[in-house]
Amino acid sequence: MIEKIGSDRKSQVEEKPITVEGKEARSDYTERNRLVLQYLPLVKAIAIRIHDNLPVNVNLDDLIGEGIMGLLDATQKYDQGKKVPFGFYAKYRIQGAILDSLRQLDWASRDMRRQRKQIDNAVEKLTVKLQENPSEAEVAEELGISLKELHQKILHVPTSPIMSASTYGGAPEDSDAPDYPSSSSEQPDAIFANEQLRSKLAEAMKTLAPRYQTVLTHYYHDEMTMREIGNILGTNESRVSQLHKVALVKLYEALRNLGVTSFKDFDLEPHKITKFSQPRKI
């Protein structure tokens, strides 16, 4: 009886016709993927052009990642009824996404520079006044903030001269204070963001077909070449390169569906993304 019911259900599922809406949705998804792959070179070209006019510390891969987000956004919002060529619209969205990310980065950098300057000025003023390195408490008092607030500022301004407790003079109790993280990746907010990204990546990676997972894992995590991956998959280097491009697009789209709109939120470079595909065990 159980087998018969199961069989009936299976036949019902198999006999269920594909609706017009379902066909259209599938066709739309296929078309969007085709457009993304077709215009990936445009993303790189725009990113390189913008990168050429930026300071050397700005990472090109970051710009490409933001550009891909803009391209995905373009495929979803493009309206054929307006009779605007997709390439023109995509260029606008790609460039806009990259420039928006740079504006956000600039605002953050300006705020950090402003805070660092405030702390530097306070330390310099107190050093002249006291003829010795000031303590944390003295710097906080000079700035008119609490010691806790000073600690928060220091965490976000890693190049401040009062970064390390060893630079302080003053009260003995200050001498045993721990050093603050010198790397942005070691800061509590960045660590938390990285944990969030690992969780999102784990979810996103699970949505990919096994062959795409294999390519991304071997290329980024195991740092294998395209040729080495091809030997494992039994295919040539050119095919692996193609799979890699498709896998990245699908990964970006999966992350977007999970609410990730910018890699700046996670303080990680897109080209390192699959190194964090599994949540870290705590």
Phi, psi and omega per residue, in radians:
M1 nan -0.761 3.129
I2 -1.093 -0.746 -3.127
E3 -1.117 -0.652 -3.108
K4 -1.174 -0.769 3.126
I5 -1.078 -0.763 3.130
G6 -1.071 -0.696 -3.134
S7 -1.152 -0.730 3.135
D8 -1.080 -0.748 3.139
R9 -1.102 -0.713 -3.131
K10 -1.098 -0.732 -3.122
S11 -1.178 -0.591 3.117
Q12 -1.138 -0.690 3.136
V13 -1.168 -0.730 -3.099
E14 -1.189 -0.585 -3.068
E15 -1.473 -0.156 -3.113
K16 -1.127 2.111 -3.085
P17 -1.238 2.648 3.075
I18 -1.418 2.150 -3.105
T19 -1.283 2.845 3.088
V20 -1.085 -0.684 3.131
E21 -1.097 -0.688 3.136
G22 -1.133 -0.726 3.106
K23 -1.116 -0.725 -3.130
E24 -1.148 -0.704 3.141
A25 -1.125 -0.740 3.133
R26 -1.146 -0.723 3.120
S27 -1.118 -0.713 -3.142
D28 -1.125 -0.723 3.135
Y29 -1.112 -0.745 3.130
T30 -1.108 -0.731 -3.131
E31 -1.149 -0.705 3.126
R32 -1.120 -0.722 3.097
N33 -1.097 -0.690 3.123
R34 -1.101 -0.749 -3.141
L35 -1.132 -0.718 -3.140
V36 -1.062 -0.830 -3.138
L37 -1.130 -0.666 -3.116
Q38 -1.162 -0.616 -3.037
Y39 -1.792 0.149 3.049
L40 -1.016 -0.730 3.094
P41 -1.044 -0.562 3.108
L42 -1.153 -0.683 3.099
V43 -1.018 -0.853 -3.121
K44 -1.111 -0.714 -3.127
A45 -1.102 -0.770 3.133
I46 -1.156 -0.740 -3.136
A47 -1.086 -0.747 3.136
I48 -1.129 -0.748 -3.132
R49 -1.073 -0.751 3.124
I50 -1.216 -0.707 -3.099
H51 -1.101 -0.568 -3.129
D52 -1.081 -0.374 -3.113
N53 -1.835 0.243 -3.095
L54 -1.997 2.855 3.071
P55 -1.043 2.699 -3.056
V56 -1.141 -0.364 -3.093
N57 -1.350 -0.161 3.099
V58 -1.404 2.188 -3.051
N59 -1.434 2.224 -3.130
L60 -1.086 -0.689 -3.127
D61 -1.086 -0.581 3.066
D62 -1.050 -0.786 -3.115
L63 -1.147 -0.708 3.116
I64 -1.100 -0.730 3.116
G65 -1.051 -0.780 3.113
E66 -1.153 -0.647 3.117
G67 -1.112 -0.679 3.098
I68 -1.114 -0.684 3.072
M69 -1.040 -0.732 3.114
G70 -1.128 -0.665 3.116
L71 -1.148 -0.761 3.096
L72 -1.062 -0.710 3.112
D73 -1.101 -0.678 -3.141
A74 -1.121 -0.710 -3.125
T75 -1.160 -0.479 -3.117
Q76 -1.479 -0.525 -3.038
K77 -1.828 -0.054 -3.102
Y78 -1.133 2.302 -3.134
D79 -2.006 1.887 -3.128
Q80 -1.131 -0.420 -3.101
G81 -1.128 -0.385 -3.130
K82 -1.446 -0.071 3.071
K83 0.990 0.576 3.052
V84 -1.741 2.229 3.136
P85 -0.957 2.408 -3.104
F86 -1.052 -0.674 -3.124
G87 -1.016 -0.695 3.128
F88 -1.169 -0.792 -3.134
Y89 -1.134 -0.739 -3.134
A90 -1.100 -0.728 3.128
K91 -1.030 -0.728 3.127
Y92 -1.105 -0.802 -3.107
R93 -1.216 -0.695 3.135
I94 -1.112 -0.887 -3.137
Q95 -1.092 -0.697 3.130
G96 -1.092 -0.746 -3.136
A97 -1.109 -0.732 3.138
I98 -1.155 -0.796 -3.122
L99 -1.163 -0.644 3.096
D100 -1.081 -0.725 3.138
S101 -1.140 -0.627 3.119
L102 -1.215 -0.628 3.095
R103 -1.130 -0.750 3.107
Q104 -1.075 -0.736 3.137
L105 -1.122 -0.695 -3.123
D106 -1.172 -0.712 3.115
W107 -1.091 -0.753 3.133
A108 -1.116 -0.735 -3.126
S109 -1.128 -0.709 3.131
R110 -1.093 -0.753 -3.134
D111 -1.123 -0.723 3.116
M112 -1.133 -0.712 3.111
R113 -1.120 -0.672 3.134
R114 -1.130 -0.788 3.131
Q115 -1.143 -0.717 3.132
R116 -1.096 -0.708 3.141
K117 -1.127 -0.687 3.114
Q118 -1.074 -0.781 -3.134
I119 -1.181 -0.764 3.125
D120 -1.026 -0.774 -3.134
N121 -1.113 -0.696 3.138
A122 -1.141 -0.766 3.129
V123 -1.103 -0.772 -3.131
E124 -1.105 -0.758 -3.132
K125 -1.102 -0.782 -3.121
L126 -1.224 -0.598 3.119
T127 -1.089 -0.747 3.103
V128 -1.158 -0.740 -3.086
K129 -1.205 -0.770 -3.058
L130 -1.606 -0.246 -3.086
Q131 1.072 0.511 3.069
E132 -2.857 2.896 3.125
N133 -1.161 2.282 -3.119
P134 -1.302 2.754 3.080
S135 -1.493 2.956 3.090
E136 -1.019 -0.798 -3.111
A137 -1.045 -0.699 -3.137
E138 -1.191 -0.680 3.105
V139 -1.161 -0.749 3.121
A140 -1.063 -0.746 3.129
E141 -1.115 -0.709 3.129
E142 -1.103 -0.646 -3.137
L143 -1.432 -0.201 -3.134
G144 1.294 0.544 3.128
I145 -2.266 2.930 3.122
S146 -1.358 2.881 3.119
L147 -1.099 -0.647 3.122
K148 -1.112 -0.731 3.117
E149 -1.132 -0.640 3.097
L150 -1.106 -0.741 3.124
H151 -1.045 -0.718 3.123
Q152 -1.107 -0.710 3.112
K153 -1.118 -0.743 -3.126
I154 -1.088 -0.686 3.138
L155 -1.064 -0.530 -3.108
H156 -1.727 -0.004 3.100
V157 -2.254 1.296 -3.018
P158 -1.097 -0.301 -3.104
T159 -1.683 0.150 3.133
S160 -1.117 2.495 -3.135
P161 -1.164 -0.252 3.121
I162 -1.767 0.441 -3.122
M163 -1.047 -0.769 -3.058
S164 -1.843 2.437 3.133
A165 -1.108 -0.395 -3.114
S166 -1.200 -0.250 3.139
T167 -1.512 -0.084 -3.073
Y168 -1.543 2.637 2.885
G169 -1.849 -2.577 2.997
G170 1.471 -2.606 -2.985
A171 -1.087 2.543 -3.128
P172 -1.033 -0.595 -3.083
E173 -1.129 -0.340 3.125
D174 -1.328 -0.408 -3.014
S175 -1.198 -0.411 -3.123
D176 -1.710 0.101 3.141
A177 -1.178 2.482 -3.122
P178 -1.260 2.651 3.055
D179 -1.205 2.599 3.067
Y180 -1.525 2.726 -3.128
P181 -0.990 2.320 3.136
S182 -1.620 -0.225 -3.133
S183 -1.952 2.440 -3.136
S184 -1.078 -0.507 -3.128
S185 -1.278 -0.249 -3.139
E186 -1.670 -0.117 -3.120
Q187 -1.248 2.554 -3.103
P188 -0.947 -0.748 -3.121
D189 -1.163 -0.638 3.132
A190 -1.241 -0.675 3.112
I191 -1.080 -0.773 3.127
F192 -1.090 -0.734 3.123
A193 -1.096 -0.708 3.123
N194 -1.102 -0.673 3.110
E195 -1.129 -0.690 3.090
Q196 -1.071 -0.762 -3.115
L197 -1.148 -0.699 3.113
R198 -1.039 -0.732 -3.139
S199 -1.140 -0.773 3.125
K200 -1.115 -0.705 -3.124
L201 -1.160 -0.655 3.119
A202 -1.069 -0.726 3.109
E203 -1.162 -0.797 -3.096
A204 -1.120 -0.730 -3.120
M205 -1.087 -0.583 -3.124
K206 -1.169 -0.376 -3.133
T207 -1.421 -0.231 -3.106
L208 -1.460 2.640 3.048
A209 -1.129 2.640 -3.093
P210 -0.902 -0.686 -3.098
R211 -1.162 -0.604 3.104
Y212 -1.226 -0.701 3.080
Q213 -1.056 -0.732 -3.132
T214 -1.081 -0.807 -3.126
V215 -1.084 -0.854 -3.103
L216 -1.132 -0.751 -3.118
T217 -1.129 -0.822 -3.133
H218 -1.164 -0.666 -3.063
Y219 -1.296 -0.796 -3.059
Y220 -1.618 -0.816 -3.079
H221 -1.367 -0.827 -3.113
D222 -1.533 -0.135 3.107
E223 0.960 0.735 3.097
M224 -1.542 2.748 3.099
T225 -1.439 2.883 3.104
M226 -1.047 -0.651 -3.132
R227 -1.154 -0.739 3.131
E228 -1.120 -0.703 3.112
I229 -1.155 -0.663 3.103
G230 -1.057 -0.677 3.114
N231 -1.103 -0.630 3.135
I232 -1.239 -0.730 -3.098
L233 -1.468 -0.170 -3.123
G234 1.278 0.648 3.134
T235 -2.452 3.100 -3.085
N236 -1.575 2.977 -3.077
E237 -1.105 -0.665 -3.134
S238 -1.102 -0.716 3.130
R239 -1.154 -0.695 3.123
V240 -1.109 -0.709 3.114
S241 -1.059 -0.699 3.118
Q242 -1.164 -0.763 3.110
L243 -1.072 -0.666 3.141
H244 -1.080 -0.784 3.139
K245 -1.100 -0.790 3.137
V246 -1.117 -0.727 -3.127
A247 -1.078 -0.733 3.130
L248 -1.105 -0.763 3.130
V249 -1.071 -0.798 -3.139
K250 -1.131 -0.630 3.125
L251 -1.178 -0.781 3.105
Y252 -1.044 -0.739 -3.112
E253 -1.177 -0.679 3.107
A254 -1.116 -0.720 3.106
L255 -1.121 -0.700 3.115
R256 -1.062 -0.738 3.115
N257 -1.140 -0.398 3.112
L258 -1.574 0.081 3.067
G259 1.734 0.049 3.117
V260 -1.479 2.017 -3.115
T261 -1.939 -0.263 -3.141
S262 -2.703 2.378 3.109
F263 -1.311 -0.244 3.101
K264 -1.122 -0.469 -3.123
D265 -1.117 -0.346 -3.035
F266 -1.968 -0.009 3.099
D267 0.958 0.683 3.116
L268 -2.316 2.618 3.127
E269 -1.475 2.358 -3.124
P270 -0.937 -0.602 -3.071
H271 -1.266 -0.160 3.087
K272 -1.766 0.075 -2.880
I273 -0.987 -0.767 -3.049
T274 -1.363 -0.084 3.054
K275 -1.240 -0.197 -3.104
F276 -2.071 0.553 -3.057
S277 -1.287 -0.252 3.105
Q278 -2.058 2.344 3.128
P279 -1.068 2.486 -3.136
R280 -1.341 2.360 3.111
K281 -1.334 2.328 -3.120
I282 -1.945 nan nan
